[in-house]
Amino acid sequence: MTDTINRRRFLQFSAASVLGATPSATGASPATPFIAGLSSRQAPLPRASGPRVVVVGGGWAGLTLAKYLKRFQPRFDVVLIDRHALFVSCPLSNLWMAQQIPLEFLAHSYLDAARNNDYLFFNATVIDLDRGARKIHTEQGYIHYDYLVLAPGIDYDYARLGVDDPTDEYALRTDYPAGFTGASELLTIKNKLQGFKGGTFLLTVPAGNYRCMAAPYERACMAAAIFRKHGIKGKVLLLDMNPDVRIKRDGFLNAFKTFYPDIIQYETSVGISAIDPRKRKLSTDFDDYDFDDAAIYPPVRASRLLERLALADMNTPQKEARIDPFKYHLLGDEHVYICGDARSQPFSKSGNTANSEAKYVAEVIVAHVDGREIPWRSPQTMCFSGVHIDPLEAMSIIAFYRYDRRQKTFAFDRTHMVEKWSARIGQAGLAWGEGMYRDMFYG
Ligand SMILES: Cc1cc2nc3c(=O)[nH]c(=O)nc-3n(C[C@H](O)[C@H](O)[C@H](O)COP(=O)(O)OP(=O)(O)OC[C@H]3O[C@@H](n4cnc5c(N)ncnc54)[C@H](O)[C@@H]3O)c2cc1C
């Protein structure tokens, strides 16, 4: 029946199109842009079965929140929204580029996560927010919420590289992607490294609190290891906007010297003034660097979604959320929370930090519903960095945070760093990843 109707409608539509008929000639009402009706359309979801908590962003923070909100308060009706249909992990992706793990290790199903943990997954893009009416809008319609949590991650800020021309920015984004947000970027960089014909492969390390402090240095090691393995006559030019290696300093400098003295060229305090993607030239006030291929990592900022929804503090350099630093709610609205890499606290922008923080934020929201408060708990940062392959050898760091009342900011606390790499830590890093995916995707 449905088939018949669809075929008849399709035939009518095709006939009208072929004859060049106007809407009035076919009897239809004049075409209204789809978007005009969007704000009055409800998203196609089951009716809420309890207080509805909508989580925006199915990354490390959002996936953890969705699961633990439901676990800590089974009455909640939880909806997780992500614009992507498939989760591909950024953590451990450098090891995948160097063929130490398969893609299946990194790729996971949102549908499994939702089914296993009794929440709804909605594959849509968030475009607007009406806090007065407690409605979040997507391109497929709006959803009413009782509580809203935003965990949309980061965006790149090419302007802080001196790149303001949209054509240049587009060329950098597509020809020399950073590889710190999306799966396509990661796949492109893997293909570039594995197929490199030789010459200079440029990698950059941004200034500021960028996503995963250790990852650019780890990527340099993996790129050099790939060139060595495939006999590629290539150099990795690692240009750091910072005065020194940002984390695991001694370990990375030692690894560059021990394993890749003839491949990695590491330069510090590089103040980038311009990049010409067509001439493949990066300029500072003092030098020009030519390159044959590159993955250029610009400084980062909180996701532009926060700015669009008027939730960002535009006076901060990274335009992060205006939130209470202990309870994570938007200042002045205890029904809207922001966490993960879009947070304003200066914690490490890492997956483990987002995961541990999200469990705490889920508890904060459950307590708010009950009219209680819970004591602040530090997130935990845990990061493994591969420096050598076949066998994989890695270093590690685990750290917490404390609030320094005099400085009015957070600082590292109880840090445990192992800069002597080993195959044992390499395996521990893979086991960590498996444990995290199990936590986020299984019951
Ligand atoms: C190469 C690399 C290596 C790393 N290594 C490590 C590591 O070893 N250990 C570690 O702990 N961390 C590591 N990280 C960091 C880690 O990936 C991030 O810190 C983590 O992903 C942050 O989680 P998040 O949930 O805040 O953001 P994300 O994981 O980026 O998730 C944000 C989600 O929001 C969605 N979204 C955004 N806007 C919208 C919208 N408008 N509508 C719908 N959905 C939207 C996005 O699609 C995305 O899925 C690494 C990162 C990279 C790139």
The ligand as an SDF file (V2000), in Angstrom:
LIG
                    3D

 53 58  0  0  0  0  0  0  0  0999 V2000
   45.1430   12.0780   17.7850 C   0  0  0  0  0  0  0  0  0  0  0  0
   44.5110   12.1690   19.1300 C   0  0  0  0  0  0  0  0  0  0  0  0
   44.9760   11.3900   20.1700 C   0  0  0  0  0  0  0  0  0  0  0  0
   44.3980   11.4840   21.4330 C   0  0  0  0  0  0  0  0  0  0  0  0
   44.8780   10.6890   22.4390 N   0  0  0  0  0  0  0  0  0  0  0  0
   44.2670   10.6890   23.6500 C   0  0  0  0  0  0  0  0  0  0  0  0
   44.6970    9.7790   24.6780 C   0  0  0  0  0  0  0  0  0  0  0  0
   45.6430    8.9980   24.5150 O   0  0  0  0  0  0  0  0  0  0  0  0
   44.0550    9.8060   25.8660 N   0  0  0  0  0  0  0  0  0  0  0  0
   43.0130   10.6330   26.0810 C   0  0  0  0  0  0  0  0  0  0  0  0
   42.4380   10.5750   27.1900 O   0  0  0  0  0  0  0  0  0  0  0  0
   42.5770   11.5170   25.1460 N   0  0  0  0  0  0  0  0  0  0  0  0
   43.1920   11.5760   23.9270 C   0  0  0  0  0  0  0  0  0  0  0  0
   42.7430   12.4290   22.9410 N   0  0  0  0  0  0  0  0  0  0  0  0
   41.7510   13.4880   23.2620 C   0  0  0  0  0  0  0  0  0  0  0  0
   40.2890   13.0550   23.1720 C   0  0  0  0  0  0  0  0  0  0  0  0
   39.9860   12.5890   21.8940 O   0  0  0  0  0  0  0  0  0  0  0  0
   39.3790   14.2470   23.4760 C   0  0  0  0  0  0  0  0  0  0  0  0
   39.8230   14.9190   24.6140 O   0  0  0  0  0  0  0  0  0  0  0  0
   37.9440   13.7580   23.7140 C   0  0  0  0  0  0  0  0  0  0  0  0
   37.4440   13.2580   22.4910 O   0  0  0  0  0  0  0  0  0  0  0  0
   37.0550   14.8800   24.2500 C   0  0  0  0  0  0  0  0  0  0  0  0
   35.7490   14.4160   24.3890 O   0  0  0  0  0  0  0  0  0  0  0  0
   34.4850   15.3610   24.1590 P   0  0  0  0  0  0  0  0  0  0  0  0
   33.3020   14.4840   24.4030 O   0  0  0  0  0  0  0  0  0  0  0  0
   34.6180   16.6180   24.8990 O   0  0  0  0  0  0  0  0  0  0  0  0
   34.5700   15.7820   22.6110 O   0  0  0  0  0  0  0  0  0  0  0  0
   34.4360   14.8530   21.3190 P   0  0  0  0  0  0  0  0  0  0  0  0
   34.9180   13.4930   21.6160 O   0  0  0  0  0  0  0  0  0  0  0  0
   35.0690   15.6090   20.2020 O   0  0  0  0  0  0  0  0  0  0  0  0
   32.8730   14.7670   21.0470 O   0  0  0  0  0  0  0  0  0  0  0  0
   32.1120   15.8690   20.6300 C   0  0  0  0  0  0  0  0  0  0  0  0
   30.9320   15.3280   19.8310 C   0  0  0  0  0  0  0  0  0  0  0  0
   29.9880   16.3790   19.6290 O   0  0  0  0  0  0  0  0  0  0  0  0
   29.4040   16.2140   18.3610 C   0  0  0  0  0  0  0  0  0  0  0  0
   28.8270   17.4920   17.9400 N   0  0  0  0  0  0  0  0  0  0  0  0
   29.4590   18.6940   17.8560 C   0  0  0  0  0  0  0  0  0  0  0  0
   28.5990   19.6460   17.4380 N   0  0  0  0  0  0  0  0  0  0  0  0
   27.4070   19.0390   17.2650 C   0  0  0  0  0  0  0  0  0  0  0  0
   26.1120   19.5010   16.8560 C   0  0  0  0  0  0  0  0  0  0  0  0
   25.8930   20.7850   16.5140 N   0  0  0  0  0  0  0  0  0  0  0  0
   25.1150   18.6200   16.7960 N   0  0  0  0  0  0  0  0  0  0  0  0
   25.3150   17.3130   17.1130 C   0  0  0  0  0  0  0  0  0  0  0  0
   26.5190   16.8130   17.5010 N   0  0  0  0  0  0  0  0  0  0  0  0
   27.5420   17.6680   17.5930 C   0  0  0  0  0  0  0  0  0  0  0  0
   30.5750   15.7530   17.4850 C   0  0  0  0  0  0  0  0  0  0  0  0
   30.1240   15.0840   16.3320 O   0  0  0  0  0  0  0  0  0  0  0  0
   31.3360   14.8210   18.4430 C   0  0  0  0  0  0  0  0  0  0  0  0
   30.9660   13.4730   18.2960 O   0  0  0  0  0  0  0  0  0  0  0  0
   43.3100   12.3630   21.6580 C   0  0  0  0  0  0  0  0  0  0  0  0
   42.8350   13.1410   20.6000 C   0  0  0  0  0  0  0  0  0  0  0  0
   43.4220   13.0420   19.3470 C   0  0  0  0  0  0  0  0  0  0  0  0
   42.8810   13.8720   18.2340 C   0  0  0  0  0  0  0  0  0  0  0  0
  1  2  1  0
  2  3  1  0
  2 52  2  0
  3  4  2  0
  4  5  1  0
  4 50  1  0
  5  6  2  0
  6  7  1  0
  6 13  1  0
  7  8  2  0
  7  9  1  0
  9 10  1  0
 10 11  2  0
 10 12  1  0
 12 13  2  0
 13 14  1  0
 14 15  1  0
 14 50  1  0
 15 16  1  0
 16 17  1  0
 16 18  1  0
 18 19  1  0
 18 20  1  0
 20 21  1  0
 20 22  1  0
 22 23  1  0
 23 24  1  0
 24 25  2  0
 24 26  1  0
 24 27  1  0
 27 28  1  0
 28 29  2  0
 28 30  1  0
 28 31  1  0
 31 32  1  0
 32 33  1  0
 33 34  1  0
 33 48  1  0
 34 35  1  0
 35 36  1  0
 35 46  1  0
 36 37  1  0
 36 45  1  0
 37 38  2  0
 38 39  1  0
 39 40  1  0
 39 45  2  0
 40 41  1  0
 40 42  2  0
 42 43  1  0
 43 44  2  0
 44 45  1  0
 46 47  1  0
 46 48  1  0
 48 49  1  0
 50 51  2  0
 51 52  1  0
 52 53  1  0
M  END
$$$$
